[in-house]
Amino acid sequence: GAGVSQSPRYKVAKRGQDVALRCDPISGHVSLFWYQQALGQGPEFLTYFQNEAQLDKSGLPSDRFFAERPEGSVSTLKIQRTQQEDSAVYLCASSLAPGANYQPQHFGDGTRLSIL
Amino acid sequence: KNEVEQSPQNLTAQEGEFITINCSYSVGISALHWLQQHPGGGIVSLFMLSSGKKKHGRLIATINIQEKHSSLHITASHPRDSAVYICAAQYGGSQGNLIFGKGTKLSVKP
C-alpha cells in the first residue's frame, strides 16, 4: 500500500507479557517516529530513527520499551513486562527527509494496546 | 519546556457554522502542524505552516509568529468534519519530532 501500515490494529495482553508492535513506513522514507497516545490526550514522542539509526530515544518511558529498525525500513516497538499504564494507542509516522523539519509526517492508523 | 495549548477542548456546532480552533505554543518553532484524527486513531496531516496563511477547501490555517498563536478555521461546517483536531509544533533541531496539543474534539450536528 501507499501509506504507513501498522500491525496489529488492536492488541490485548495480560500484565507482564511482552508485546511487539510493527510499523511499515512509506517506501523510501528516511525518518520514522513512534508516538504514544493515552486516552483523551495528544500523542507524545517516544523515539526517532533516521534510516536504521535510532538517533533519539529520549521519549521512551522506561527501559521496558525498546525499538529497532534494523534495515532502515520496517520498525518494531517492543514492550517487555507490560504494565497497565502502557495501555495506549501507539502511532508510527514517517517522513521522506532525514530530519523531518518542514516535512509533513505521514501517520499510520495506530495500534491500540490494552493491558489487562 | 516546550508546550502546545489548544482551545477549546470540546466544540459542538450546528451544520453550516464557522468554526475556529486555537493553538498557542511557548517558544519559537520551525513549523506548526494541524492534524485531523478520526475515531479509531488514524491521523491525517491537514496543514504545515511556518508563516502566514494556508487554505485547502473549507479549511484555513493561520499563524502569527510574534504572538506564538495559530488558528484553524472551518467554513460551512458539515457533520463529516466531526473529528479531533490536533495542533503540533516542531521546535527545530535536526529531527523534527512533533510536540502535540491535547486536541479539540469537534462535533458538527446536522
Contacts between the chains, C-beta under 8 A, distances in Angstrom:
chain1	res1	chain2	res2	distance
A	31	B	95	7.6
A	31	B	96	7.1
A	33	B	97	5.7
A	33	B	98	7.7
A	35	B	98	7.7
A	35	B	100	7.7
A	37	B	41	7.7
A	40	B	102	7.5
A	41	B	102	5.7
A	41	B	103	7.9
A	42	B	4	7.7
A	42	B	86	5.7
A	42	B	88	7.5
A	42	B	100	3.4
A	42	B	101	5.3
A	42	B	102	4.6
A	42	B	103	5.4
A	43	B	43	7.9
A	43	B	86	7.7
A	43	B	88	8.0
A	43	B	98	7.6
A	43	B	100	4.9
A	44	B	100	6.9
A	45	B	97	4.6
A	45	B	98	6.9
A	45	B	99	7.2
A	48	B	95	5.0
A	48	B	97	5.5
A	50	B	95	8.0
A	55	B	94	7.9
A	55	B	95	6.6
A	56	B	95	5.8
A	56	B	97	7.1
A	59	B	97	7.9
A	89	B	41	5.0
A	91	B	41	7.1
A	91	B	43	6.6
A	93	B	43	7.8
A	95	B	96	7.0
A	99	B	94	4.5
A	99	B	95	6.1
A	99	B	96	5.7
A	100	B	90	7.5
A	100	B	95	6.7
A	100	B	96	3.2
A	100	B	97	7.2
A	101	B	30	4.9
A	101	B	31	6.6
A	101	B	90	5.6
A	101	B	92	6.6
A	101	B	93	7.4
A	101	B	94	7.5
A	101	B	95	7.7
A	101	B	96	4.0
A	102	B	30	6.6
A	102	B	31	5.5
A	102	B	48	7.3
A	102	B	50	7.1
A	102	B	90	7.8
A	102	B	96	7.6
A	103	B	48	7.8
A	103	B	96	6.5
A	104	B	33	7.7
A	104	B	45	4.8
A	104	B	48	5.5
A	105	B	33	7.5
A	105	B	45	6.5
A	105	B	96	7.9
A	105	B	98	6.7
A	106	B	45	7.1
A	107	B	35	7.7
A	107	B	42	7.0
A	107	B	43	3.8
A	107	B	44	7.4
A	107	B	45	7.4
A	108	B	42	7.7
A	109	B	40	6.7
A	109	B	41	5.4
A	109	B	42	4.3
A	110	B	41	3.7
A	110	B	42	7.1
A	110	B	43	7.8
A	112	B	41	6.5
